[in-house]
Amino acid sequence: MPQTPIQIATKKKPLRKSGLHPYTNLDRAVLVVSVIYPFSALPQAVAVFSGKTEGVSLISWMFFFCCASLFLVYGVRRRVPPMIVSNSIWIVMDALVVVGILLNGASLTSL
């Protein structure tokens, strides 16, 4: 029985013999951004370690840390390299800010 055009179009075709797809330019760009973007929290980490904790929410940064941890677990389980890289760095950055807040001003009781 001949196949319809829809059946032909939706049939999965391997991109390579190994079954792995090649990285596209978008994949490469996302991987680069996944490394660079978490460092946007670096100025905040520097500020809190310099004693400038006014207006910085400990609860928010603890929440960011928890979210990044969840996303890291998801990325590892689904084997998504950009998520693994980005959220690993985010965990470090979030932890730095939380530690900086705790060391230089705020505490859980002064929220």
PEBEL-V173999 format. One record per helix or strand of 2 or more residues. SS is the DSSP state (H for helix, E for strand). FROM is the first residue (numbers start at 0). TO is the last residue. If there is no record, write none. Layout:
# PEBEL-V173999
SS/FROM/TO, SS/FROM/TO
This chain:
# PEBEL-V173999
H/4/9, H/24/48, H/57/77, H/80/102, H/107/109
